[in-house]
Amino acid sequence: MSHMHASNAELLHAVDLTALGARLRAARLARGWTQTDLAGGEVSVGYVSRIESGTRRPNLAVLTSLASRLGTPIEQLLLGMSATQYDDIRLGLDYAELALETGEAVDAERQAREQLAVAEEASLADLSHRGRYLLARALETNGDLDGAILELETLVASAPGPMVITGGIALVRCYKETGDLSLAIEVGERLEARITDAGLDHCDEAVLFAVNLAGTYIRRGDLHKASRICAEAVRRADELGSARARAGAYWNASLVQAQRGDTSAAAPLASRALALLSEGNDARNLARLRAKLGELQLQLDPPLIDEAQRNLRRAREEMSASSASEVDLAATDIRIAQSHVMAGEPEVALELTGRAEEAAGPRAASVHAEARVVRGQALAALGRGADAHASYTEAMHILTAAGADRSVAQLWFELAGLMEEAGDLDRAREAYRNAASTTGLTSRRSIAREVPTGI
């Protein structure tokens, strides 16, 4: 493990002094030595005592000398294990990450959990943080958002700066996927302040954190705030010269334009982001962005159905071989199904919506609702009006449990139009009211006031 010898100074700087002292004392007692024996003529007995009590951090030369006198590898004192054992944990985590990125999330979860336990037992903070992050990512991919959130909350509470950013991005994303946008923004803003205070706000990861937070504002419908964040992120990304950071900024700028209804402006931004992200190796986000571009191409007037289907199918393949979540896969299947309805192939759409609902986790209410909407459109195209109406009604029932964000409001609005087409004006009015209330609109009724008399 050649890199370990070069990083002993870093390990010494980061080691928990109490743990280091306990290991030194255990090694000394195993030899049957007193502190005087260990001190020899090189350091004072008091110096050895302070190291063992955890109140003094020795310099690397002294610790190397003490380890040599004890016949103990210095890594054993710094890590609580041999360099080979340390490498075994690191390689186990490498395997977990590889499994996660190649779509083997169940195996990734098992590996990450095992290696995390070993790293924590040995008090290896750096490997523990990495193991916890990989475990959280695997749990997210496997649909256990609650479990992922618990691991990520623990991680960001104790991890150093760079890992706070990485874990924070995942934590905000998980809160967003559960529909708790207020908490996602609250946590995101608190972590962003922490990142700034630590002087880390001008790195790639900090820019990605900012655009991830912008995505949450987009979901909540605060497009002005999201637009300002994206503009600043683009500026910072251009200064850094980072293709990945610029891709994230352009991606979210595209989402802002899409939410404003300007699909013709959104699609080129998404294409630019896709080209930038293709320069890296972020398979999951590359696939998600490709799916978003396909969705935007379906919304153009006229829609680019063939191009959209190519992007959506490729995105689905890339997601299957990456750490994309069940929700990502289900949402992409729904977009593919929608493209088949638009292409006059409703039978294919019916099959795909069924697959999407099977893949989506139980908490993805909006995904299930959208699947029922597209299923209803396919049934209507087949002339099965009553079945289509039933599917729309099911979607309305599901949406009542879906949170309150802009995408849910859009789905309510689409359902209102479909119910009008089906002739169910009562449910159409209900859907319009829900679309309005989901975006925060309320009725402003004038309140009659008593006119004072006897003046």
C-alpha positions as a Markdown table, in Angstrom:
| # | Residue | x | y | z |
|---|---|---|---|---|
| 1 | Met | 0.0 | 0.0 | 0.0 |
| 2 | Ser | 2.4 | 2.6 | -1.2 |
| 3 | His | 0.1 | 5.6 | -0.8 |
| 4 | Met | -0.3 | 4.9 | 2.9 |
| 5 | His | 3.4 | 5.6 | 3.7 |
| 6 | Ala | 3.2 | 8.9 | 1.9 |
| 7 | Ser | 0.1 | 9.9 | 3.8 |
| 8 | Asn | 1.2 | 9.0 | 7.4 |
| 9 | Ala | 1.5 | 12.7 | 8.2 |
| 10 | Glu | -2.1 | 13.3 | 7.1 |
| 11 | Leu | -3.3 | 10.3 | 9.1 |
| 12 | Leu | -1.4 | 11.6 | 12.2 |
| 13 | His | -3.0 | 15.0 | 11.7 |
| 14 | Ala | -6.5 | 13.5 | 11.5 |
| 15 | Val | -6.2 | 10.7 | 14.1 |
| 16 | Asp | -8.3 | 10.8 | 17.3 |
| 17 | Leu | -5.7 | 11.4 | 20.0 |
| 18 | Thr | -7.5 | 9.3 | 22.6 |
| 19 | Ala | -7.6 | 6.3 | 20.3 |
| 20 | Leu | -3.9 | 6.9 | 19.4 |
| 21 | Gly | -2.9 | 7.0 | 23.1 |
| 22 | Ala | -4.9 | 3.8 | 23.8 |
| 23 | Arg | -3.2 | 1.9 | 21.0 |
| 24 | Leu | 0.3 | 3.1 | 22.1 |
| 25 | Arg | -0.4 | 2.1 | 25.7 |
| 26 | Ala | -1.8 | -1.4 | 24.6 |
| 27 | Ala | 1.3 | -2.0 | 22.4 |
| 28 | Arg | 3.6 | -1.0 | 25.3 |
| 29 | Leu | 1.9 | -3.2 | 27.8 |
| 30 | Ala | 1.9 | -6.1 | 25.3 |
| 31 | Arg | 5.7 | -5.8 | 25.5 |
| 32 | Gly | 5.6 | -5.7 | 29.3 |
| 33 | Trp | 7.3 | -2.2 | 29.3 |
| 34 | Thr | 6.9 | 0.7 | 31.5 |
| 35 | Gln | 6.6 | 4.3 | 30.2 |
| 36 | Thr | 10.2 | 4.8 | 31.2 |
| 37 | Asp | 11.2 | 1.7 | 29.1 |
| 38 | Leu | 9.4 | 3.1 | 26.1 |
| 39 | Ala | 10.8 | 6.7 | 26.5 |
| 40 | Gly | 14.3 | 5.4 | 26.5 |
| 41 | Gly | 16.7 | 8.2 | 26.0 |
| 42 | Glu | 14.8 | 9.8 | 23.1 |
| 43 | Val | 11.9 | 11.5 | 24.8 |
| 44 | Ser | 10.8 | 12.2 | 28.4 |
| 45 | Val | 8.5 | 9.9 | 30.4 |
| 46 | Gly | 6.1 | 12.8 | 30.7 |
| 47 | Tyr | 5.9 | 13.2 | 26.9 |
| 48 | Val | 5.0 | 9.5 | 26.6 |
| 49 | Ser | 2.4 | 9.9 | 29.4 |
| 50 | Arg | 0.8 | 12.8 | 27.6 |
| 51 | Ile | 0.6 | 10.9 | 24.3 |
| 52 | Glu | -1.0 | 7.9 | 26.0 |
| 53 | Ser | -3.6 | 10.1 | 27.9 |
| 54 | Gly | -4.6 | 11.7 | 24.5 |
| 55 | Thr | -3.4 | 15.2 | 25.5 |
| 56 | Arg | -0.4 | 15.4 | 23.2 |
| 57 | Arg | -0.1 | 14.9 | 19.4 |
| 58 | Pro | 3.4 | 13.6 | 18.7 |
| 59 | Asn | 5.3 | 14.6 | 15.6 |
| 60 | Leu | 5.7 | 12.0 | 12.9 |
| 61 | Ala | 9.4 | 11.4 | 13.7 |
| 62 | Val | 8.7 | 10.7 | 17.3 |
| 63 | Leu | 5.8 | 8.4 | 16.6 |
| 64 | Thr | 7.8 | 6.5 | 14.0 |
| 65 | Ser | 10.6 | 6.0 | 16.5 |
| 66 | Leu | 8.3 | 4.8 | 19.3 |
| 67 | Ala | 6.6 | 2.4 | 16.8 |
| 68 | Ser | 10.0 | 1.0 | 15.7 |
| 69 | Arg | 11.0 | 0.5 | 19.4 |
| 70 | Leu | 7.8 | -1.4 | 20.0 |
| 71 | Gly | 8.1 | -3.5 | 16.8 |
| 72 | Thr | 4.7 | -2.2 | 15.8 |
| 73 | Pro | 3.8 | -0.9 | 12.3 |
| 74 | Ile | 3.1 | 2.8 | 12.6 |
| 75 | Glu | -0.1 | 2.2 | 10.7 |
| 76 | Gln | -1.3 | 0.0 | 13.6 |
| 77 | Leu | -1.0 | 3.0 | 15.9 |
| 78 | Leu | -2.6 | 5.5 | 13.4 |
| 79 | Leu | -5.3 | 3.2 | 12.1 |
| 80 | Gly | -5.8 | 0.5 | 14.7 |
| 81 | Met | -5.0 | -2.0 | 12.1 |
| 82 | Ser | -2.3 | -3.0 | 9.6 |
| 83 | Ala | -1.9 | -1.2 | 6.2 |
| 84 | Thr | -3.1 | -4.4 | 4.5 |
| 85 | Gln | -6.3 | -4.4 | 6.6 |
| 86 | Tyr | -6.9 | -0.8 | 5.8 |
| 87 | Asp | -6.5 | -1.5 | 2.1 |
| 88 | Asp | -9.0 | -4.3 | 2.4 |
| 89 | Ile | -11.7 | -1.9 | 3.7 |
| 90 | Arg | -10.8 | 0.7 | 1.1 |
| 91 | Leu | -11.0 | -1.9 | -1.7 |
| 92 | Gly | -14.3 | -3.2 | -0.3 |
| 93 | Leu | -15.7 | 0.3 | -0.6 |
| 94 | Asp | -14.3 | 0.6 | -4.1 |
| 95 | Tyr | -16.2 | -2.6 | -5.0 |
| 96 | Ala | -19.4 | -1.2 | -3.4 |
| 97 | Glu | -19.1 | 2.0 | -5.4 |
| 98 | Leu | -18.5 | 0.1 | -8.6 |
| 99 | Ala | -21.5 | -2.1 | -7.9 |
| 100 | Leu | -23.7 | 1.0 | -7.3 |
| 101 | Glu | -22.6 | 2.6 | -10.5 |
| 102 | Thr | -23.2 | -0.5 | -12.6 |
| 103 | Gly | -26.8 | -1.0 | -11.3 |
| 104 | Glu | -26.1 | -3.7 | -8.7 |
| 105 | Ala | -27.5 | -1.6 | -5.8 |
| 106 | Val | -28.4 | -4.6 | -3.6 |
| 107 | Asp | -24.9 | -5.9 | -3.6 |
| 108 | Ala | -23.6 | -2.3 | -3.1 |
| 109 | Glu | -25.8 | -1.9 | 0.0 |
| 110 | Arg | -24.4 | -5.2 | 1.5 |
| 111 | Gln | -20.8 | -4.3 | 0.8 |
| 112 | Ala | -21.1 | -0.8 | 2.0 |
| 113 | Arg | -22.8 | -1.9 | 5.2 |
| 114 | Glu | -20.2 | -4.5 | 5.9 |
| 115 | Gln | -17.2 | -2.2 | 5.3 |
| 116 | Leu | -18.8 | 0.6 | 7.3 |
| 117 | Ala | -19.1 | -1.6 | 10.3 |
| 118 | Val | -15.4 | -2.6 | 10.2 |
| 119 | Ala | -14.3 | 1.0 | 9.6 |
| 120 | Glu | -16.4 | 2.3 | 12.6 |
| 121 | Glu | -15.1 | -0.5 | 14.8 |
| 122 | Ala | -11.5 | 0.6 | 14.0 |
| 123 | Ser | -12.4 | 4.3 | 14.4 |
| 124 | Leu | -11.4 | 5.1 | 10.8 |
| 125 | Ala | -13.2 | 8.4 | 10.2 |
| 126 | Asp | -12.4 | 8.8 | 6.5 |
| 127 | Leu | -13.5 | 5.3 | 5.5 |
| 128 | Ser | -16.5 | 5.5 | 7.8 |
| 129 | His | -17.7 | 8.7 | 6.1 |
| 130 | Arg | -17.2 | 7.2 | 2.7 |
| 131 | Gly | -18.9 | 3.9 | 3.7 |
| 132 | Arg | -21.9 | 5.8 | 5.1 |
| 133 | Tyr | -22.3 | 7.8 | 2.0 |
| 134 | Leu | -22.2 | 4.8 | -0.3 |
| 135 | Leu | -24.7 | 3.0 | 2.0 |
| 136 | Ala | -27.0 | 5.9 | 1.8 |
| 137 | Arg | -26.7 | 6.1 | -2.0 |
| 138 | Ala | -27.5 | 2.3 | -2.2 |
| 139 | Leu | -30.5 | 2.7 | 0.1 |
| 140 | Glu | -31.8 | 5.6 | -2.1 |
| 141 | Thr | -31.4 | 3.5 | -5.2 |
| 142 | Asn | -33.2 | 0.6 | -3.7 |
| 143 | Gly | -36.1 | 2.8 | -2.8 |
| 144 | Asp | -35.5 | 3.2 | 1.0 |
| 145 | Leu | -35.5 | 7.0 | 1.1 |
| 146 | Asp | -36.1 | 7.0 | 4.9 |
| 147 | Gly | -33.1 | 4.8 | 5.5 |
| 148 | Ala | -31.0 | 6.9 | 3.2 |
| 149 | Ile | -32.0 | 10.1 | 4.9 |
| 150 | Leu | -31.1 | 8.8 | 8.3 |
| 151 | Glu | -27.6 | 7.8 | 7.1 |
| 152 | Leu | -27.0 | 11.1 | 5.4 |
| 153 | Glu | -28.2 | 13.2 | 8.4 |
| 154 | Thr | -25.6 | 11.3 | 10.5 |
| 155 | Leu | -22.9 | 11.9 | 7.8 |
| 156 | Val | -23.4 | 15.7 | 7.4 |
| 157 | Ala | -23.5 | 16.1 | 11.1 |
| 158 | Ser | -19.9 | 14.8 | 11.6 |
| 159 | Ala | -18.1 | 14.7 | 8.2 |
| 160 | Pro | -15.4 | 17.2 | 7.1 |
| 161 | Gly | -16.1 | 19.9 | 4.5 |
| 162 | Pro | -15.9 | 18.1 | 1.2 |
| 163 | Met | -17.9 | 15.2 | 2.4 |
| 164 | Val | -20.5 | 17.6 | 3.8 |
| 165 | Ile | -21.1 | 18.9 | 0.3 |
| 166 | Thr | -21.3 | 15.5 | -1.3 |
| 167 | Gly | -23.6 | 14.2 | 1.4 |
| 168 | Gly | -25.6 | 17.4 | 1.5 |
| 169 | Ile | -26.4 | 17.1 | -2.2 |
| 170 | Ala | -27.7 | 13.6 | -1.7 |
| 171 | Leu | -29.7 | 14.6 | 1.5 |
| 172 | Val | -31.4 | 17.6 | -0.3 |
| 173 | Arg | -32.2 | 15.3 | -3.2 |
| 174 | Cys | -33.8 | 12.6 | -0.9 |
| 175 | Tyr | -35.9 | 15.2 | 0.9 |
| 176 | Lys | -37.0 | 16.5 | -2.5 |
| 177 | Glu | -37.9 | 13.0 | -3.7 |
| 178 | Thr | -40.1 | 12.4 | -0.6 |
| 179 | Gly | -42.0 | 15.6 | -1.4 |
| 180 | Asp | -40.8 | 17.5 | 1.7 |
| 181 | Leu | -39.6 | 20.6 | -0.2 |
| 182 | Ser | -39.7 | 22.9 | 2.8 |
| 183 | Leu | -37.3 | 20.7 | 4.7 |
| 184 | Ala | -35.1 | 20.2 | 1.6 |
| 185 | Ile | -34.7 | 24.0 | 1.3 |
| 186 | Glu | -34.2 | 24.5 | 5.0 |
| 187 | Val | -31.5 | 21.9 | 5.2 |
| 188 | Gly | -29.9 | 23.0 | 1.9 |
| 189 | Glu | -29.7 | 26.6 | 3.0 |
| 190 | Arg | -28.2 | 25.6 | 6.4 |
| 191 | Leu | -25.6 | 23.5 | 4.7 |
| 192 | Glu | -24.8 | 26.1 | 2.1 |
| 193 | Ala | -24.0 | 28.6 | 4.9 |
| 194 | Arg | -21.7 | 26.0 | 6.5 |
| 195 | Ile | -20.0 | 25.4 | 3.1 |
| 196 | Thr | -19.4 | 29.2 | 2.7 |
| 197 | Asp | -18.1 | 29.6 | 6.3 |
| 198 | Ala | -15.6 | 26.8 | 5.7 |
| 199 | Gly | -14.3 | 28.6 | 2.6 |
| 200 | Leu | -15.4 | 25.8 | 0.2 |
| 201 | Asp | -17.9 | 27.7 | -1.9 |
| 202 | His | -15.6 | 28.0 | -4.9 |
| 203 | Cys | -15.1 | 24.4 | -5.7 |
| 204 | Asp | -16.9 | 22.2 | -8.2 |
| 205 | Glu | -18.9 | 20.4 | -5.6 |
| 206 | Ala | -20.1 | 23.7 | -4.1 |
| 207 | Val | -21.5 | 24.8 | -7.5 |
| 208 | Leu | -23.2 | 21.4 | -7.9 |
| 209 | Phe | -24.7 | 21.8 | -4.4 |
| 210 | Ala | -26.1 | 25.2 | -5.4 |
| 211 | Val | -27.7 | 24.0 | -8.6 |
| 212 | Asn | -29.2 | 21.0 | -6.7 |
| 213 | Leu | -30.8 | 23.5 | -4.2 |
| 214 | Ala | -32.0 | 25.5 | -7.2 |
| 215 | Gly | -33.8 | 22.4 | -8.4 |
| 216 | Thr | -35.7 | 22.3 | -5.1 |
| 217 | Tyr | -36.8 | 25.9 | -5.6 |
| 218 | Ile | -38.0 | 25.0 | -9.1 |
| 219 | Arg | -40.1 | 22.2 | -7.7 |
| 220 | Arg | -41.6 | 24.6 | -5.2 |
| 221 | Gly | -42.4 | 27.1 | -7.9 |
| 222 | Asp | -40.0 | 29.8 | -6.8 |
| 223 | Leu | -38.6 | 30.4 | -10.3 |
| 224 | His | -37.1 | 33.8 | -9.6 |
| 225 | Lys | -35.0 | 32.5 | -6.7 |
| 226 | Ala | -34.0 | 29.4 | -8.8 |
| 227 | Ser | -33.1 | 31.6 | -11.7 |
| 228 | Arg | -30.8 | 33.8 | -9.6 |
| 229 | Ile | -29.0 | 30.7 | -8.1 |
| 230 | Cys | -28.5 | 29.2 | -11.6 |
| 231 | Ala | -27.1 | 32.5 | -13.0 |
| 232 | Glu | -24.6 | 32.7 | -10.2 |
| 233 | Ala | -23.8 | 29.0 | -10.5 |
| 234 | Val | -23.1 | 29.5 | -14.3 |
| 235 | Arg | -20.8 | 32.4 | -13.5 |
| 236 | Arg | -18.9 | 30.4 | -10.8 |
| 237 | Ala | -18.7 | 27.3 | -13.0 |
| 238 | Asp | -17.3 | 29.3 | -15.9 |
| 239 | Glu | -14.6 | 30.7 | -13.6 |
| 240 | Leu | -13.7 | 27.2 | -12.5 |
| 241 | Gly | -13.7 | 25.9 | -16.1 |
| 242 | Ser | -15.5 | 22.8 | -14.8 |
| 243 | Ala | -17.6 | 21.0 | -17.5 |
| 244 | Arg | -19.5 | 19.1 | -14.8 |
| 245 | Ala | -20.4 | 22.2 | -12.8 |
| 246 | Arg | -21.4 | 24.1 | -15.9 |
| 247 | Ala | -23.6 | 21.1 | -17.0 |
| 248 | Gly | -25.4 | 21.2 | -13.7 |
| 249 | Ala | -26.0 | 25.0 | -13.9 |
| 250 | Tyr | -27.3 | 24.8 | -17.5 |
| 251 | Trp | -29.5 | 21.8 | -16.6 |
| 252 | Asn | -31.3 | 23.7 | -13.9 |
| 253 | Ala | -31.5 | 26.9 | -16.0 |
| 254 | Ser | -33.2 | 24.6 | -18.6 |
| 255 | Leu | -35.7 | 23.5 | -15.9 |
| 256 | Val | -36.5 | 27.1 | -15.0 |
| 257 | Gln | -37.3 | 27.9 | -18.6 |
| 258 | Ala | -39.4 | 24.7 | -18.9 |
| 259 | Gln | -41.4 | 25.6 | -15.8 |
| 260 | Arg | -42.0 | 29.0 | -17.3 |
| 261 | Gly | -43.5 | 27.3 | -20.3 |
| 262 | Asp | -40.7 | 28.4 | -22.7 |
| 263 | Thr | -39.8 | 24.9 | -24.0 |
| 264 | Ser | -38.0 | 26.4 | -27.0 |
| 265 | Ala | -35.5 | 28.1 | -24.7 |
| 266 | Ala | -35.3 | 25.1 | -22.3 |
| 267 | Ala | -34.4 | 22.4 | -24.9 |
| 268 | Pro | -31.2 | 24.1 | -26.2 |
| 269 | Leu | -30.0 | 24.6 | -22.6 |
| 270 | Ala | -30.6 | 21.0 | -21.8 |
| 271 | Ser | -28.7 | 20.0 | -25.0 |
| 272 | Arg | -25.8 | 22.1 | -23.9 |
| 273 | Ala | -25.8 | 20.6 | -20.5 |
| 274 | Leu | -25.9 | 17.1 | -22.0 |
| 275 | Ala | -22.9 | 17.8 | -24.2 |
| 276 | Leu | -20.9 | 19.1 | -21.2 |
| 277 | Leu | -21.9 | 16.2 | -18.9 |
| 278 | Ser | -21.0 | 13.7 | -21.6 |
| 279 | Glu | -17.3 | 14.8 | -21.1 |
| 280 | Gly | -17.3 | 13.2 | -17.7 |
| 281 | Asn | -18.3 | 9.8 | -16.2 |
| 282 | Asp | -21.4 | 10.7 | -14.1 |
| 283 | Ala | -23.6 | 8.0 | -15.6 |
| 284 | Arg | -26.6 | 8.6 | -13.4 |
| 285 | Asn | -26.9 | 12.3 | -13.9 |
| 286 | Leu | -26.1 | 11.9 | -17.6 |
| 287 | Ala | -29.0 | 9.5 | -18.0 |
| 288 | Arg | -31.4 | 11.7 | -16.0 |
| 289 | Leu | -30.4 | 14.7 | -18.2 |
| 290 | Arg | -30.9 | 12.8 | -21.4 |
| 291 | Ala | -34.4 | 11.8 | -20.1 |
| 292 | Lys | -35.2 | 15.4 | -19.4 |
| 293 | Leu | -34.1 | 16.4 | -22.9 |
| 294 | Gly | -36.4 | 13.8 | -24.3 |
| 295 | Glu | -39.3 | 15.1 | -22.2 |
| 296 | Leu | -38.7 | 18.7 | -23.4 |
| 297 | Gln | -38.6 | 17.4 | -27.0 |
| 298 | Leu | -42.1 | 16.0 | -26.5 |
| 299 | Gln | -43.3 | 19.4 | -25.3 |
| 300 | Leu | -42.1 | 21.3 | -28.4 |
| 301 | Asp | -44.6 | 22.6 | -31.0 |
| 302 | Pro | -44.5 | 20.4 | -33.0 |
| 303 | Pro | -43.0 | 17.7 | -30.8 |
| 304 | Leu | -39.9 | 15.9 | -31.9 |
| 305 | Ile | -41.2 | 12.4 | -31.2 |
| 306 | Asp | -38.5 | 10.3 | -32.9 |
| 307 | Glu | -35.7 | 12.3 | -31.3 |
| 308 | Ala | -37.4 | 12.2 | -27.9 |
| 309 | Gln | -37.8 | 8.4 | -28.1 |
| 310 | Arg | -34.2 | 7.9 | -29.0 |
| 311 | Asn | -33.1 | 10.0 | -26.0 |
| 312 | Leu | -35.6 | 8.4 | -23.6 |
| 313 | Arg | -34.7 | 4.9 | -24.6 |
| 314 | Arg | -31.0 | 5.5 | -24.3 |
| 315 | Ala | -31.6 | 7.2 | -21.0 |
| 316 | Arg | -33.5 | 4.1 | -19.8 |
| 317 | Glu | -30.6 | 1.8 | -20.8 |
| 318 | Glu | -28.0 | 4.1 | -19.1 |
| 319 | Met | -30.1 | 4.2 | -15.9 |
| 320 | Ser | -30.4 | 0.5 | -15.8 |
| 321 | Ala | -26.6 | 0.2 | -15.7 |
| 322 | Ser | -26.1 | 3.0 | -13.2 |
| 323 | Ser | -27.1 | 4.0 | -9.7 |
| 324 | Ala | -30.4 | 5.6 | -10.9 |
| 325 | Ser | -33.2 | 5.1 | -8.4 |
| 326 | Glu | -36.5 | 3.2 | -9.0 |
| 327 | Val | -38.2 | 6.6 | -9.2 |
| 328 | Asp | -35.9 | 7.7 | -12.0 |
| 329 | Leu | -36.6 | 4.4 | -14.0 |
| 330 | Ala | -40.3 | 4.6 | -13.5 |
| 331 | Ala | -40.5 | 8.3 | -14.5 |
| 332 | Thr | -38.5 | 7.5 | -17.7 |
| 333 | Asp | -40.9 | 4.6 | -18.5 |
| 334 | Ile | -43.8 | 7.0 | -18.2 |
| 335 | Arg | -42.2 | 9.5 | -20.6 |
| 336 | Ile | -41.6 | 6.7 | -23.1 |
| 337 | Ala | -45.2 | 5.6 | -22.7 |
| 338 | Gln | -46.3 | 9.2 | -23.4 |
| 339 | Ser | -44.2 | 9.3 | -26.6 |
| 340 | His | -46.0 | 6.1 | -27.8 |
| 341 | Val | -49.4 | 7.7 | -27.2 |
| 342 | Met | -48.3 | 10.7 | -29.2 |
| 343 | Ala | -47.0 | 8.4 | -31.9 |
| 344 | Gly | -50.4 | 6.6 | -32.2 |
| 345 | Glu | -49.2 | 3.4 | -30.4 |
| 346 | Pro | -51.4 | 3.2 | -27.3 |
| 347 | Glu | -51.0 | -0.5 | -26.8 |
| 348 | Val | -47.3 | -0.1 | -26.2 |
| 349 | Ala | -48.0 | 2.8 | -23.8 |
| 350 | Leu | -50.3 | 0.6 | -21.7 |
| 351 | Glu | -47.6 | -2.0 | -21.2 |
| 352 | Leu | -45.1 | 0.7 | -20.2 |
| 353 | Thr | -47.3 | 2.4 | -17.7 |
| 354 | Gly | -47.8 | -1.0 | -16.0 |
| 355 | Arg | -44.1 | -1.5 | -15.8 |
| 356 | Ala | -43.5 | 2.0 | -14.4 |
| 357 | Glu | -46.0 | 1.4 | -11.6 |
| 358 | Glu | -44.4 | -1.9 | -10.7 |
| 359 | Ala | -40.9 | -0.2 | -10.5 |
| 360 | Ala | -42.0 | 2.9 | -8.6 |
| 361 | Gly | -41.7 | 2.7 | -4.8 |
| 362 | Pro | -44.7 | 3.1 | -2.6 |
| 363 | Arg | -43.9 | 6.7 | -1.7 |
| 364 | Ala | -43.7 | 8.0 | -5.2 |
| 365 | Ala | -47.4 | 9.1 | -5.3 |
| 366 | Ser | -46.9 | 11.6 | -8.2 |
| 367 | Val | -45.2 | 8.9 | -10.3 |
| 368 | His | -48.2 | 6.6 | -9.8 |
| 369 | Ala | -50.6 | 9.4 | -10.6 |
| 370 | Glu | -48.8 | 10.3 | -13.8 |
| 371 | Ala | -48.8 | 6.7 | -14.9 |
| 372 | Arg | -52.5 | 6.6 | -14.5 |
| 373 | Val | -52.9 | 9.8 | -16.5 |
| 374 | Val | -50.9 | 8.4 | -19.4 |
| 375 | Arg | -52.7 | 5.1 | -19.1 |
| 376 | Gly | -56.0 | 7.0 | -19.4 |
| 377 | Gln | -54.8 | 8.8 | -22.5 |
| 378 | Ala | -53.8 | 5.5 | -24.1 |
| 379 | Leu | -57.2 | 4.0 | -23.2 |
| 380 | Ala | -59.0 | 7.0 | -24.7 |
| 381 | Ala | -57.0 | 6.6 | -27.9 |
| 382 | Leu | -58.2 | 3.0 | -28.0 |
| 383 | Gly | -61.8 | 4.2 | -27.8 |
| 384 | Arg | -62.3 | 2.9 | -24.2 |
| 385 | Gly | -63.7 | 6.1 | -22.8 |
| 386 | Ala | -65.1 | 4.6 | -19.6 |
| 387 | Asp | -61.8 | 2.9 | -18.7 |
| 388 | Ala | -60.0 | 6.1 | -19.4 |
| 389 | His | -62.3 | 8.1 | -17.1 |
| 390 | Ala | -61.7 | 5.5 | -14.4 |
| 391 | Ser | -57.9 | 5.8 | -14.8 |
| 392 | Tyr | -58.1 | 9.6 | -14.5 |
| 393 | Thr | -60.3 | 9.3 | -11.4 |
| 394 | Glu | -57.7 | 6.9 | -9.8 |
| 395 | Ala | -55.0 | 9.5 | -10.6 |
| 396 | Met | -57.0 | 12.2 | -8.8 |
| 397 | His | -57.3 | 10.0 | -5.7 |
| 398 | Ile | -53.6 | 9.3 | -5.7 |
| 399 | Leu | -52.6 | 12.9 | -6.2 |
| 400 | Thr | -54.4 | 13.9 | -3.0 |
| 401 | Ala | -51.6 | 12.2 | -1.1 |
| 402 | Ala | -48.8 | 13.7 | -3.3 |
| 403 | Gly | -47.3 | 16.9 | -1.7 |
| 404 | Ala | -47.6 | 20.4 | -3.1 |
| 405 | Asp | -45.1 | 21.4 | -5.7 |
| 406 | Arg | -45.2 | 22.8 | -9.2 |
| 407 | Ser | -45.1 | 19.4 | -10.9 |
| 408 | Val | -48.1 | 18.2 | -8.9 |
| 409 | Ala | -50.0 | 21.4 | -9.8 |
| 410 | Gln | -49.2 | 20.8 | -13.5 |
| 411 | Leu | -50.5 | 17.3 | -13.3 |
| 412 | Trp | -53.7 | 18.5 | -11.6 |
| 413 | Phe | -54.2 | 21.0 | -14.4 |
| 414 | Glu | -53.7 | 18.4 | -17.1 |
| 415 | Leu | -56.2 | 16.1 | -15.3 |
| 416 | Ala | -58.7 | 19.0 | -15.3 |
| 417 | Gly | -58.5 | 19.3 | -19.1 |
| 418 | Leu | -58.8 | 15.5 | -19.5 |
| 419 | Met | -61.9 | 15.3 | -17.2 |
| 420 | Glu | -63.4 | 18.1 | -19.3 |
| 421 | Glu | -62.8 | 16.0 | -22.4 |
| 422 | Ala | -64.4 | 13.0 | -20.7 |
| 423 | Gly | -67.5 | 15.1 | -19.9 |
| 424 | Asp | -67.0 | 15.0 | -16.1 |
| 425 | Leu | -67.3 | 18.7 | -15.3 |
| 426 | Asp | -67.6 | 18.3 | -11.5 |
| 427 | Arg | -64.2 | 16.5 | -11.3 |
| 428 | Ala | -62.7 | 18.9 | -13.8 |
| 429 | Arg | -63.7 | 21.8 | -11.5 |
| 430 | Glu | -62.2 | 19.9 | -8.5 |
| 431 | Ala | -59.0 | 19.3 | -10.4 |
| 432 | Tyr | -58.7 | 23.0 | -11.4 |
| 433 | Arg | -59.3 | 24.0 | -7.8 |
| 434 | Asn | -56.6 | 21.6 | -6.6 |
| 435 | Ala | -54.2 | 22.9 | -9.3 |
| 436 | Ala | -54.7 | 26.4 | -8.0 |
| 437 | Ser | -54.4 | 25.6 | -4.3 |
| 438 | Thr | -51.3 | 23.5 | -4.9 |
| 439 | Thr | -49.6 | 26.6 | -6.3 |
| 440 | Gly | -50.7 | 28.6 | -3.3 |
| 441 | Leu | -53.6 | 30.5 | -5.0 |
| 442 | Thr | -56.6 | 31.2 | -2.8 |
| 443 | Ser | -60.0 | 32.9 | -3.4 |
| 444 | Arg | -60.0 | 36.6 | -2.4 |
| 445 | Arg | -63.5 | 37.2 | -1.3 |
| 446 | Ser | -64.6 | 40.6 | -0.1 |
| 447 | Ile | -65.9 | 40.5 | 3.4 |
| 448 | Ala | -69.1 | 42.5 | 4.0 |
| 449 | Arg | -68.7 | 45.0 | 6.8 |
| 450 | Glu | -71.4 | 46.4 | 9.0 |
| 451 | Val | -72.0 | 50.1 | 8.2 |
| 452 | Pro | -72.0 | 52.1 | 11.4 |
| 453 | Thr | -75.2 | 53.8 | 12.1 |
| 454 | Gly | -76.2 | 56.7 | 14.2 |
| 455 | Ile | -73.3 | 58.9 | 13.1 |
